[in-house]
Amino acid sequence: MPDWERPDLETWLTVLGAAVQAQAAPPVIVAHSLGCLAVAHFAARGGRARASLLVAVPEPGGPEWPEVAHSFAPVPLAPLGFSSIVVASHDDPYGSFAYASKCAKAWGSSLHDAGNAAHINAQSGLGDWPVGRKLLAELSGC
């Protein structure tokens, strides 16, 4: 995405749409944090993918929600229209497990409980994250 410090939904959707269109077949989209919300907006606007792995869904209005990300709210809560897995942590400072569960249910996604893995990123100490690789392989049909 062009600007991580000042995320803008419309810009992110343009970039995501172009990346998907550049593929010969619908891709498997892997998204983290705000990227998960971008995928939900992409799908709500008719965007298609083969599947999506959605990791660490943030919660608009939550205690750590950055005001700079205001354009990503409200989050569409409708089925994505493609297979997906939401991976959520019980101690993610950016989004509660309950909110991620609500999104997974609304999006028609499977929910993977990552336990206490914080924001499921490099600082979480997961290393190469074999569980994530396994989930991606399941979605990819490998």
C-alpha positions in Angstrom: 0.0 0.0 0.0 1.3 3.4 -0.9 1.2 5.1 2.6 1.1 3.0 5.8 1.3 6.2 8.0 -1.9 7.8 6.4 -4.0 4.9 5.3 -6.9 5.8 3.0 -9.5 3.2 2.1 -10.1 4.4 -1.5 -6.4 4.4 -2.3 -6.0 0.9 -0.8 -9.0 -0.4 -2.7 -7.6 1.0 -6.0 -4.3 -0.8 -5.3 -5.9 -4.0 -4.2 -8.3 -4.0 -7.2 -5.4 -3.4 -9.6 -3.3 -6.3 -8.1 -6.3 -8.7 -8.3 -7.0 -7.6 -11.9 -3.4 -8.2 -12.9 -3.7 -11.9 -12.0 -4.7 -14.5 -14.6 -7.1 -16.1 -12.1 -8.7 -14.9 -8.8 -5.9 -14.9 -6.2 -5.8 -15.9 -2.6 -5.5 -12.6 -0.7 -3.5 -12.6 2.6 -4.3 -9.5 4.7 -3.2 -8.2 8.1 -4.9 -5.7 10.3 -6.4 -2.8 8.2 -5.8 -4.9 5.2 -8.6 -7.2 6.5 -11.0 -4.3 6.5 -9.9 -3.4 3.0 -10.8 -6.9 1.9 -14.2 -6.6 3.5 -14.8 -3.3 1.6 -13.4 -4.8 -1.6 -15.8 -7.8 -1.4 -18.8 -5.5 -0.5 -18.1 -3.6 -3.7 -18.2 -6.7 -5.8 -14.5 -7.6 -5.7 -13.7 -11.3 -6.2 -10.9 -13.5 -4.9 -10.3 -17.2 -4.8 -10.0 -17.0 -1.0 -8.6 -14.8 1.8 -6.6 -15.3 5.0 -7.5 -12.4 7.3 -5.2 -12.0 10.2 -5.6 -9.7 13.2 -8.9 -7.9 12.3 -8.8 -4.4 14.0 -11.8 -2.9 15.7 -12.9 0.5 14.7 -13.6 2.6 17.8 -11.6 0.2 19.9 -9.1 1.6 22.5 -6.1 1.4 20.1 -8.0 2.4 16.9 -6.0 5.0 15.1 -8.1 8.0 14.1 -6.0 8.3 10.9 -7.8 5.1 9.8 -11.3 6.6 10.0 -12.0 5.9 6.3 -12.1 2.1 6.9 -15.1 2.4 9.2 -17.9 1.4 9.2 -16.8 -2.2 8.3 -19.1 -4.1 6.0 -20.6 -7.1 7.8 -21.9 -9.1 4.8 -20.7 -12.4 3.4 -17.5 -12.0 1.4 -18.5 -14.3 -1.4 -15.3 -16.4 -1.3 -13.7 -18.8 1.2 -11.9 -17.1 4.1 -10.3 -17.7 7.4 -10.1 -15.1 10.2 -7.2 -15.5 12.5 -7.7 -13.8 15.9 -5.8 -13.4 19.1 -7.3 -13.0 22.6 -4.9 -10.3 23.6 -4.7 -8.2 20.4 -4.6 -4.5 21.4 -6.1 -3.4 18.1 -9.1 -5.7 18.1 -11.0 -7.9 20.5 -11.5 -11.6 19.9 -15.2 -11.0 20.2 -15.1 -8.4 17.4 -13.1 -10.7 15.1 -15.6 -13.5 15.8 -18.4 -11.2 14.9 -16.7 -10.3 11.6 -15.9 -13.9 10.8 -19.5 -14.9 11.3 -20.9 -12.0 9.2 -18.3 -12.6 6.5 -19.0 -16.3 6.3 -15.4 -17.0 7.4 -14.0 -19.8 9.5 -12.5 -18.6 12.7 -9.0 -19.7 13.9 -8.3 -19.0 17.5 -4.6 -18.0 17.8 -4.6 -18.0 21.6 -2.6 -15.1 23.1 -0.6 -14.0 20.1 -1.0 -10.2 20.5 -1.4 -8.5 17.0 -0.1 -11.7 15.2 2.9 -9.9 13.7 6.7 -9.9 13.9 6.6 -8.6 17.5 4.4 -11.5 18.5 7.4 -13.9 18.3 5.8 -16.3 16.0 8.8 -16.7 13.7 7.9 -18.2 10.3 4.5 -18.9 11.8 3.9 -22.5 10.6 0.2 -22.3 11.6 -0.3 -19.4 9.2 1.4 -21.3 6.5 -0.9 -24.3 7.2 -4.0 -22.2 7.0 -2.8 -20.6 3.8 -2.2 -24.0 2.3 -5.7 -25.1 3.3 -7.2 -22.0 1.5 -4.9 -22.5 -1.5 -5.8 -26.2 -1.9 -2.2 -27.2 -1.5 
